[in-house]
Amino acid sequence: MTGEFGGALPAAVEEGVGGFRTTIENTTERGGVNYGEFIEEVRTFMDRARAACPTTELNDDILSRLRAINDLLKGVTIDEWYAPSGTRTDLPARGNIMLPPYTFLDQGADGVVATLRFRRFHLGGNSAVHGGYVGLAVDEVMGLAAGLARGITRTAYLTINYRSVTPLDTDLELKAWVDRTEGRKTFLRATLSDGDRVCADAEALFILLNPGQR
Ligand SMILES: CCCCCCCCCCCC(=O)SCCNC(=O)CCNC(=O)[C@H](O)C(C)(C)COP(=O)(O)OP(=O)(O)OC[C@H]1O[C@@H](n2cnc3c(N)ncnc32)[C@H](O)[C@@H]1OP(=O)(O)O
């Protein structure tokens, strides 16, 4: 792999546990007690960056500050298995800044119910959520439902039907449940709803990874 973060995967493969580990150490402490506020501030930054039209002077001012902040973060970069973003299960969306912040209302081996909120950062056009971000949220929550039912899986296919416009800045409900299983295959279904109105529904196949499988 190349790039600034390219070292993480080979190290994991060397340990013989594959690139997608069968056990992931969940954390609630890495990054410190205010890490959730940091992630939320980053999300707010992304929302405002999407919405802003800065003057040249303001742009340049923010640019120099951002470069300084990025230098600070570069100094504390670690691999994906230990980074708090993605493993802080006490935070909305595991502290993953790309996902719409979601929290579980219910979760078990049969399925999960989550509440989530897309925001300006997720804008597609004309006040609607970008369909790709709907897919991101659905894949994530279906993946977690598959994980609770079976273990670590990967998405083999995901079909999404966009039934009506998904609104920004609105509390939505995302349900994902196991439809049936066949060997390593878990077939799931999901719905994304704004109250009684279905925004999208989906069906997917997740494959249980073999030991050591990337
Ligand atoms: C706190 C942290 C939490 C962490 C929790 C994190 C949650 C986030 C979840 C995000 C999940 C993702 O986005 S994962 C990333 C997106 N997905 C990927 O990158 C997957 C790329 N594809 C692959 O790696 C591979 O194709 C696999 C793993 C999906 C399957 O490969 P394989 O393991 O070799 O298995 P294979 O023999 O091919 O298939 C097994 C069976 O499934 C069937 N099968 C396979 N693919 C398909 C298909 N597309 N459509 C129909 N059927 C299929 C085969 O025919 C076979 O059936 P039969 O002959 O047995 O009947």
The ligand as a Tripos MOL2 file, in Angstrom:
@<TRIPOS>MOLECULE
LIG
   61    63     1     0     0
SMALL
NO_CHARGES

@<TRIPOS>ATOM
      1 C1        -16.2920   -1.9570   16.9040 C.3       1 LIG1
      2 C2        -16.0480   -2.3090   15.5170 C.3       1 LIG1
      3 C3        -17.2270   -2.8960   14.8270 C.3       1 LIG1
      4 C4        -16.9760   -3.0370   13.3650 C.3       1 LIG1
      5 C5        -18.2570   -3.2640   12.6140 C.3       1 LIG1
      6 C6        -18.1420   -2.7010   11.2430 C.3       1 LIG1
      7 C7        -19.4790   -2.6090   10.5670 C.3       1 LIG1
      8 C8        -19.3010   -1.9990    9.2170 C.3       1 LIG1
      9 C9        -19.7620   -2.9330    8.1550 C.3       1 LIG1
     10 C10       -19.2920   -2.5080    6.8110 C.3       1 LIG1
     11 C11       -19.2160   -3.7060    5.9180 C.3       1 LIG1
     12 C12       -18.5230   -3.4050    4.6210 C.2       1 LIG1
     13 O1        -18.7320   -2.4000    4.0260 O.2       1 LIG1
     14 S1        -17.4080   -4.5390    4.0270 S.3       1 LIG1
     15 C13       -16.6610   -3.7330    2.6430 C.3       1 LIG1
     16 C14       -17.4090   -3.9120    1.3270 C.3       1 LIG1
     17 N1        -17.3450   -5.3030    0.8900 N.am      1 LIG1
     18 C15       -16.2120   -5.7990    0.3950 C.2       1 LIG1
     19 O2        -15.1790   -5.1710    0.1980 O.2       1 LIG1
     20 C16       -16.2790   -7.2970    0.0330 C.3       1 LIG1
     21 C17       -15.4450   -7.6310   -1.1970 C.3       1 LIG1
     22 N2        -15.7040   -9.0150   -1.5530 N.am      1 LIG1
     23 C18       -15.0710  -10.0030   -0.8650 C.2       1 LIG1
     24 O3        -14.1530   -9.7520   -0.0490 O.2       1 LIG1
     25 C19       -15.5100  -11.4270   -1.1630 C.3       1 LIG1
     26 O4        -16.1560  -11.4820   -2.4050 O.3       1 LIG1
     27 C20       -16.4730  -11.9490   -0.0510 C.3       1 LIG1
     28 C21       -15.7640  -11.9340    1.3230 C.3       1 LIG1
     29 C22       -17.7530  -11.1220    0.0490 C.3       1 LIG1
     30 C23       -16.8630  -13.3970   -0.4130 C.3       1 LIG1
     31 O5        -15.6830  -14.0910   -0.7860 O.3       1 LIG1
     32 P1        -15.3530  -15.5380   -0.1910 P.3       1 LIG1
     33 O6        -15.1470  -15.4450    1.2730 O.co2     1 LIG1
     34 O7        -14.2330  -16.0870   -1.0070 O.co2     1 LIG1
     35 O8        -16.6470  -16.3820   -0.3930 O.3       1 LIG1
     36 P2        -17.2810  -17.0090   -1.7190 P.3       1 LIG1
     37 O9        -16.9380  -18.4660   -1.7060 O.co2     1 LIG1
     38 O10       -16.9820  -16.1930   -2.9250 O.co2     1 LIG1
     39 O11       -18.8300  -16.8080   -1.4040 O.3       1 LIG1
     40 C24       -19.4540  -17.4700   -0.3190 C.3       1 LIG1
     41 C25       -20.8870  -17.7520   -0.7500 C.3       1 LIG1
     42 O12       -21.5320  -16.4840   -0.9780 O.3       1 LIG1
     43 C26       -21.9660  -16.3830   -2.3430 C.3       1 LIG1
     44 N3        -21.7130  -15.0300   -2.8200 N.ar      1 LIG1
     45 C27       -20.5910  -14.2940   -2.6850 C.ar      1 LIG1
     46 N4        -20.7400  -13.0810   -3.2100 N.ar      1 LIG1
     47 C28       -22.0060  -13.0250   -3.7030 C.ar      1 LIG1
     48 C29       -22.7740  -12.0360   -4.3700 C.ar      1 LIG1
     49 N5        -22.2870  -10.8080   -4.6260 N.pl3     1 LIG1
     50 N6        -24.0480  -12.3250   -4.7000 N.ar      1 LIG1
     51 C30       -24.5830  -13.5650   -4.4060 C.ar      1 LIG1
     52 N7        -23.9060  -14.5370   -3.7780 N.ar      1 LIG1
     53 C31       -22.6400  -14.2880   -3.4330 C.ar      1 LIG1
     54 C32       -21.1160  -17.4060   -3.1110 C.3       1 LIG1
     55 O13       -21.7770  -17.8480   -4.2760 O.3       1 LIG1
     56 C33       -20.9950  -18.5150   -2.0800 C.3       1 LIG1
     57 O14       -22.2070  -19.2300   -2.0390 O.3       1 LIG1
     58 P3        -22.2490  -20.8200   -1.8570 P.3       1 LIG1
     59 O15       -21.4970  -21.4080   -3.0180 O.co2     1 LIG1
     60 O16       -21.5790  -21.1020   -0.5260 O.co2     1 LIG1
     61 O17       -23.7210  -21.1490   -1.8570 O.co2     1 LIG1
@<TRIPOS>BOND
     1     1     2 1
     2     2     3 1
     3     3     4 1
     4     4     5 1
     5     5     6 1
     6     6     7 1
     7     7     8 1
     8     8     9 1
     9     9    10 1
    10    10    11 1
    11    11    12 1
    12    12    13 2
    13    12    14 1
    14    14    15 1
    15    15    16 1
    16    16    17 1
    17    17    18 1
    18    18    19 2
    19    18    20 1
    20    20    21 1
    21    21    22 1
    22    22    23 1
    23    23    24 2
    24    23    25 1
    25    25    26 1
    26    25    27 1
    27    27    28 1
    28    27    29 1
    29    27    30 1
    30    30    31 1
    31    31    32 1
    32    32    33 2
    33    32    34 1
    34    32    35 1
    35    35    36 1
    36    36    37 2
    37    36    38 1
    38    36    39 1
    39    39    40 1
    40    40    41 1
    41    41    42 1
    42    41    56 1
    43    42    43 1
    44    43    44 1
    45    43    54 1
    46    44    45 ar
    47    44    53 ar
    48    45    46 ar
    49    46    47 ar
    50    47    48 ar
    51    47    53 ar
    52    48    49 1
    53    48    50 ar
    54    50    51 ar
    55    51    52 ar
    56    52    53 ar
    57    54    55 1
    58    54    56 1
    59    56    57 1
    60    57    58 1
    61    58    59 2
    62    58    60 1
    63    58    61 1
@<TRIPOS>SUBSTRUCTURE
     1 LIG1         1 GROUP 0 **** ****
